[in-house]
Amino acid sequence: MLMTGLLILPVLLILATLIHKGGSIISAEFLFSEPTNGMTAGGIFPALYGTIWLVAVALLISVPLGVAAAIYLSEYAGDNWFTRVINLAIINLAGVPSIVHALFGVGAFVLFFGFGTSILAASLTLAIMTLPVVIVATRESLQAVPHAFREACWNMGATRWQTIRRVVLPNAVSGILTGVILEVSRTTGETAPIMFTGAAFFLPFLPESVFDQTMALSLHLYVVATQVPGVPDELPYGVALVLIAMVLLMNSLSIAFRMWLRGRKKW
């Protein structure tokens, strides 16, 4: 109980500080208007809108790839040197600093593939960075499904893929969502990978496709806190509060859906 309290205390202190110093600026106008007066006034809607773009596209890319990789490693791959190399690569990928992912994104997606500085390049960089989280969470949830479920399906004449698709995956969805929750949290708050690949200092328009640049809350927070003179004290704290609230909202919805799925299990 003491350790739990020590873990929760910093979170509560951070939230209390943000609410105390930035709560007064939160309003509908702040959420749904554009920055004005050299980004020292106005709202954060372009950055909020761009963050949703980045997170959504990154999820669409990383979740299918991560789940497919986890299915292969858990259900098909044998214990050999090739599998061990893949596992080592996943571990190493998880430990690469975000700034290195940013440079990789510039070289691979911005320059080599010719996507330019765009939402697509930034989201692909974020997807590569968060793949290990999805793979590990999915693999563990697949392995948690009792092997007897698989044997029962095989005895009924089902193929390996039919067993995975109709029995194993439905019973592992709640665990897969754990990886998605962690990915959303990390993707929303990353700054370095998007700073060089798709996020803009300021844009007078909203993105219309994945090939456009966009503003993002994490970069906007960095800019107004360190790069723009004359910013009111409450503005950076207000941006940070919205960023935290956005992460908490998405995580809460995912957790509620995961609990609903777990409640439907019969084992």
Secondary structure, 3 states (H helix, E strand, C coil): CHHHHHHHHHHHHHHHHHHHHHHHHCCHHHHHCCEECCCCEECCHHHHHHHHHHHHHHHHHHHHHHHHHHHHHHHHCCCCHHHHHHHHHHHHHHCCCHHHHHHHHHHHHHHHCCCCCCHHHHHHHHHHHHHHHHHHHHHHHHHHCCHHHHHHHHHCCCCHHHHHHHHHHHHHHHHHHHHHHHHHHHHHHCCHHHHCCCECCCCCCCCCCCCCCECCHHHHHHHHHHCCCCCCCHHHHHHHHHHHHHHHHHHHHHHHHHHHHHHCCCC
